[in-house]
């Protein structure tokens, strides 16, 4: 998926993510997991090993959840949308 909603849902659950290196995906996940090059199985394997060997997966997950709630909570998104509409009406 181009936007990364599944990644945001995963982050909101406190789960570190690993995703392909696409623009929308990179934006959605922040730095709370890793990205691998598209169609590069070796890079995917290396990033998977890196992520699984990380000493503080729980900490990464907690920070990812905080990122998801801060940037993608429905109230946050609604407020930003309203601000955008209001700025266009002036």
C-alpha positions as CSV (number, residue, x, y, z in Angstrom):
1,X,0.0,0.0,0.0
2,X,1.4,3.4,-0.9
3,X,0.4,5.4,2.3
4,X,1.3,2.9,5.0
5,X,-1.9,2.6,7.1
6,X,-1.0,-0.9,8.1
7,X,2.4,0.3,9.3
8,X,0.7,3.0,11.4
9,X,-1.7,0.4,12.8
10,X,1.3,-1.7,13.7
11,X,3.1,1.2,15.3
12,X,0.0,2.1,17.3
13,X,0.1,-1.4,18.7
14,X,3.6,-0.9,19.8
15,X,5.2,-3.2,17.2
16,X,8.4,-2.2,15.4
17,X,7.9,-2.3,11.6
18,X,10.0,-3.3,8.6
19,X,8.8,-2.1,5.2
20,X,9.8,-1.5,1.7
21,X,11.5,1.8,0.9
22,X,8.7,3.8,-0.7
23,X,8.0,7.5,-0.1
24,X,4.6,7.2,1.7
25,X,5.8,4.3,3.8
26,X,9.0,6.1,4.9
27,X,6.9,9.0,6.1
28,X,4.3,6.9,7.9
29,X,6.8,4.8,9.9
30,X,9.3,7.4,11.0
31,X,12.4,5.8,12.5
32,X,10.7,3.0,14.5
33,X,11.7,-0.1,12.5
34,X,13.5,-0.3,9.3
35,X,13.2,0.0,5.5
36,X,14.6,-2.3,2.9
37,X,15.2,-1.7,-0.8
38,X,12.3,-2.8,-3.0
39,X,12.9,-6.2,-4.6
40,X,16.1,-6.8,-2.7
41,X,15.8,-10.0,-0.7
42,X,19.3,-9.7,0.7
43,X,18.6,-6.2,2.1
44,X,15.3,-7.5,3.5
45,X,17.1,-10.4,5.2
46,X,19.8,-8.0,6.6
47,X,17.2,-5.5,7.9
48,X,15.2,-8.3,9.5
49,X,18.3,-9.6,11.3
50,X,19.2,-6.1,12.4
51,X,15.7,-5.4,13.8
52,X,15.4,-8.7,15.6
53,X,18.9,-8.4,17.1
54,X,18.1,-4.9,18.5
55,X,18.6,-4.8,22.3
56,X,15.4,-2.7,23.0
57,X,12.6,-3.9,20.7
58,X,10.1,-3.0,23.5
59,X,11.5,0.6,23.6
60,X,11.4,0.9,19.8
61,X,7.8,-0.3,19.9
62,X,6.8,2.2,22.7
63,X,8.4,5.1,20.8
64,X,6.6,3.9,17.6
65,X,3.3,3.9,19.4
66,X,3.9,7.4,20.7
67,X,4.8,8.6,17.1
68,X,1.6,7.0,15.7
69,X,-0.6,8.5,18.4
70,X,1.0,11.9,18.1
71,X,0.8,12.2,14.3
72,X,-2.0,9.9,13.2
73,X,-4.7,9.8,15.9
74,X,-8.1,10.6,14.4
75,X,-8.4,13.8,16.4
76,X,-4.9,15.0,15.3
77,X,-5.8,14.3,11.6
78,X,-9.2,16.0,11.9
79,X,-7.6,19.1,13.5
80,X,-5.0,19.3,10.7
81,X,-7.7,18.9,8.1
82,X,-9.9,21.7,9.6
83,X,-6.8,24.0,9.8
84,X,-6.2,23.3,6.1
85,X,-9.7,24.1,5.1
86,X,-9.7,27.2,7.2
87,X,-6.5,28.4,5.7
88,X,-8.0,28.0,2.2
89,X,-11.1,30.0,3.0
90,X,-9.2,33.2,3.9
